Amino acid sequence: MQNDLPIRKIIHIDMDAFYASVEQMDNPELKGKPLAVGGGGKRGVISAASYEARQFGVKSAMTGNLAIKLCPHLIFVRPRFERYAEISKQVKKIFLDYTDLVEPLSMDEAYLDVTQNKKGNPSATLIAKEIRQRIFDEVGLTASAGISINKFVAKIASDYNKPNGQKTVNPEEVIAFLEQLDIRKFYGVGKVTAEKMYQKGIFTGKDLKSKTLDYLDEHFGKSGRYYYYIVRGIHNSEVKPHRIRKSLAAERTFYDNLTSEVFMLEKLEHIADEVAKRLSKSKVAGKTITLKIKYSDFTLQTRSKTLPYYISDKAIILETAKDLLYQETMKESVRLLGISLSNLNTETKKKPEAKSVSVQLQFEF
């Protein structure tokens, strides 16, 4: 690792089975039982699974039909996103007691830069432990944490001792930690890429580290440079408290496939209404409308149109989506429709870069 790079103290906090844990907390009768949030009905997809359900192989993004085959006594619960958002705000409030450099990735996970923190605590490990204890005491849920010199390593580490655990990867341990890691554990290496790496004899971080930058560029394109640096512990992305929203969307999966455009138009109206409400709530507008269509054979198609002005009005969104729907003949019945608005009028000016904090390698972690 290059000693002239800034060494930060980054914590990645990940709530344990967040949606499912909230449901078990709010309804004690569900505690200790295999639970899936969402997934009910013929077309349902699971949003989250409790650890009791995961023991049977049930996991998020799985269809309810498959989940019930794996776990016949699985309990399905309708998601309550407003409740999850409420809990998420409580957790974030705890984070902000320690640092203003908090970057939420979703409702259940966030990065914290505690290099310089409000508590004056030199140990990121102790800060993470204290935050996790406060989440348990004040909210009633458990969280796991990863602590290291950058976001990449911290995120991997947070998955190490789940649930309700944490792992610190000290500066001098980073390279050895990454070398022994299965390539599938690398954040940013998906299933397809992992299979490709296996075919080329890359099974661990050490194998990846043995490849030259030219080799990785040749075989993995633009991602090659990313892999080259992260396996060497080099990942300089800062914790960014204000992430700029790039798009806003809503979609619906239907219980029965839609074969008539009349029914599709009816569904589009509800989706356009939801998009307009979200735009209003976020106080943004956009120029590019994209219609997403998933057919009964699971093939996916998107159609887009960019307008010369910003819009947030439901009527214009719906009319544009209708035009896109009629743009060409449907090839199959439809199981999902979605509308997204991108090219938003969000602030794009770069803020002044925060000064890097250089710290000695022997500092307390």
N, C-alpha and C positions, 0 to 999 in steps of 0.2 A: 504494500500500500504506500502511496506517496505521502510523505510526512508534511509536505507543504500545503496539503488540502485542509480546509477547515474541518475540525472535528466537532460535530454537533451532538447534543444529547436528545435523541428522538424517542418518544414513546408512541407505540401503536396500541390503542385500546380497542378491544373487540368484545362486544356484549355476547354472552353465551346463549345460543339458540333464542335470540331476542324475542321475536314475535311469540313463539311457543312459551317462552318463560314468562312473558307478560300475562298470557292467558292462564297459565298455571298459578301465577301469583294472585290474579284477580278471582280465580275460582279454585279454591283449595281441593275440591273434589277431583280435579284433573292432575294434581301433583302425583308424580311417580308413575303416571300412565302414559302409554304411547299416544302422542298427540300430533296432529298435522293441522297447520293453519292453511285454509284454502283446500283445494283438491277435491271438494265434494262434487257430486254429479258426474255425468258421463264424460264431460269435457274438462273437468276441473284440473288445475295444475297447482301443486303444492308450493306455497310461499316459504314455509319453514316447518321443520320437524323437531320435536323434542328429542333429547338424548335417548330417552327410552325407545322412541320410534326408530332412531338411527341404528340401534342395535340389530334391527331387522333388515337394514339396508334401505330404509325410507329416507329420502333426502329432498331438498328443495329442487324445483324445476321438474320433478317427476309427476307423471299423471296420477290422479287419484285411483284409477283402475289398477295400475301396476302396484301402487302402494298397498292397496287392500289385499292383493294377492300375497305380497311379502309379509304383511302383518294384518291378518283377518280381524283382530280386535282393535284396530286403529280407530281413534276418535278424531273426527273432522270438526273443526271450528271455523266459523266465518271470520275473515280478517277484520280487524278494527283499526284502520290506519290512523284515525284521529287520536286514539288512545296511545298508539305506538309513538306518534309524533309528540304527544304530551310528555311521555316518559323520556324520550330522547332529549327534549329541552331541559328536563331536570338534570340529566346526566351532563349535558354540555355546560350547564351552570356550574357544576362542580369543577369541570375542566378549567373554566375561566377564573377560578379562584387561584390557579397555579400559573397560568400563562395566557396571554392574549393570542399567542400563535397556535391556534386550533384550526385544523383543516378537516371538517367532516367529509367522509367518503360516502356515507349513507346515514340512515337513522341509527344504525347500530355499531358504527366504527368511526374512528377519527385518529389523526396524527396530532401529537403535541410536541412542540419544540420547547424543552425546559432547560436549554443551555444556560439561559439567564431566566430565572423564574421569580415569581412574586413572593415565594416563601424563603428565598435565599438558601435553599437546600442544595448542596453540591452533588447529592446522589440522586440520579434519575431513577435508580432501582427503588430507593425508598419512597420517592414521590409516586411512582407507579403503584407500589404496595398501598400507600395511604389513599390514593384515589380509588383503588378497587375496594378498599374497606369502607370508604365513604359511600360508594355506590350501593354496597350491600346494606349499610346501616340506614341510609337516607331514602333509598329507592326500593330496596328489597330484592335486588337482582345481583347475579354474579357477572363478573367480566374477567377477561384474560388480557394479558399485556405482553408486548415485546419491547425490549429496550436495546438500542444500539446507536451507532454513529450516523445512520442515515435511514430514510423512510423504507427503502427496499429491505434491508436486513431486519429492521424492527417489525415489519409486517410478517415476514417469515417466522420470526421468533415468537410472535403472539400466538401462533398456531401450535407451538411446541408442547405446551403443558395445559391444553384445554381439557375440560372446562375449569374455570376458577383457578387459574395458575398464571405464572409469568416466567419469562426467561430473559436474562440479560446476556448479550453478546458484547463483551468488552472490546475496545479498539484492537488490542493485540490478539484477540481470538477470532476476528472476523474472517480472515483468509482460511484458517483451518475449518471453521464452521461451514463456510460455503463449499470448500473442497469435498467434504464428506457428504454433502447433501444430495439426495436423489434429484435428478434434473426436473422431475415432475413437481417438486416443491418450490421451484423458482417462480416467483410472482411474475407473470407475463409470458410464461411458457405453457401454452394450452395443450390439450390432448393431441391435436394433430401435429404440432411442433415437436412435442415429446416423442411421438412415434418416429418422426423424421430423424430426430437426434439419435434415437436408439439404433436406427438403421445405419447410422454413420459411426456407431461405436461410442456415442456420447451418453453415458449413463449417470454420471455424477458431475458435481461441480469441478472436480479435478480433471475429468476428461474434457470438459468444456474449456477449462483454462489452458489446456495443452494446445488448443487450436489457435492459429494466427488470426489477426484481424482480417486479412485478405481472404482466408478460408471461410470465415463466418459471413463476410460480405457476399462472397460468391454463392454460398449455399442457403443463406437465410435473408438475403436482401438487406433492406434498411434496418431490420431488427438485429442484424449481425453485430453492428457496432454497440448496440445496447447490451447484448449478451457478453460481448468482450469486456466491457467495463464493469458490469455489475458483479461478475464472478471474481473480479479483483477488488471488490468492496468499494468501487467508485460509483457514487450515485449522488449528484449534487443538487437534486431537486429540493427546493426549500419548502417548508411548511407554509402554505398559502391560506390565510384565514378567509379571504374573499375570492372564491372561485367564480369565474364568470360563466353564467348559464349560456349554453350554446343552442339549446333547443328545448321545446316543450311539447309533450305528446299525450295522447290518450288512445286506448285501444280496447276492443272487446272480443273475447272468444265466445262463440255461440254454441248453445246446447245441441241444436240441430244445424246441419249445413244449410246455407242459404243458396237457393237456386234462382230466385227471382230478384231482379234489380229493384223491384218495388219494395221488397223487404229490406234490401241493402240500404236503400235511401232512408228508410225509417230509422235504421240503426245508425247511419251516418249522422242524422240530425242529433241524436243523443250524444254521440261522440264529439261532434262539433261544439255542442253546448258545454260539454265538460272541458274541452280545450279552451274555449272562451273564458270560462270561469277561472281556470288556472292562470290564464294570461292576465286577467284582471287582478287576481290575488297577488301575482308577482310583479304587476305594474310594468309589463313589457309588451312589445309588439314585434312582428316579424314580417319578412317579405316572401319567404319560400315555404309553400305548403306541399307536404308529401303525403300521399295516400299509400297506406300499407295494406296489401292483400295477401292472406295466406289461404291457399286452396286446400281442398279435401285430401289431396295427395301430399300435403305439407310443403309444396313448393311455395316460395315467397316472391312476391313482385312488389316493386315500389314505383310510383309515378309522381313526378314533381312538377311544380310550376312556380316560377319566381315573378312576383308582381313588381311594378316600378315604385311602389310605396309601401310603407309599413301598415300592417293591419292587425286588429285584435277583435274585430267585430264578428260575431257568430254567423251572421247572414253571408258575409263575404267568404268566410272560411268554408261554410257549407256549400255555397254555389261553386267554389273552386274545386272542392272535393268531388262534387257531382260531375263536373266537367272531366275530371281525371278518371272517374269511374267509367264514364261513357267513351273514354278515349279509344278503347279497343274492346273487342268482344271477350267475355269471360270464357276461359277454356275449361273450367271445372266449377263445381259448387264451392262455396266459400265458407271457411270455418272461422276466419278472423278478419276484422277490419280495424284499421287504425289511422289516425290523422296526427301529423306532427307539424309544428311550425318552427322553422330555423331561420338563420340569417337575421338574428334578433337585434334590437336596438340597445343592447346592453353596453355598458361602458367598456371600450376597448383600449383606452389609453393605458399604457403601462405605468404602474406606480414606481417611484424611485426604489431601486434595489436596496434591500436591507444589507447593512454591512456584515460581512462574514466574521464570525467569531472564531479566531484561531485559539486552540487550547492545547496545552501540553498533553502528550499521550498518557502520562502517568496520572492524569486528573481522576478524581473519584467518580466512578460510574455507578 
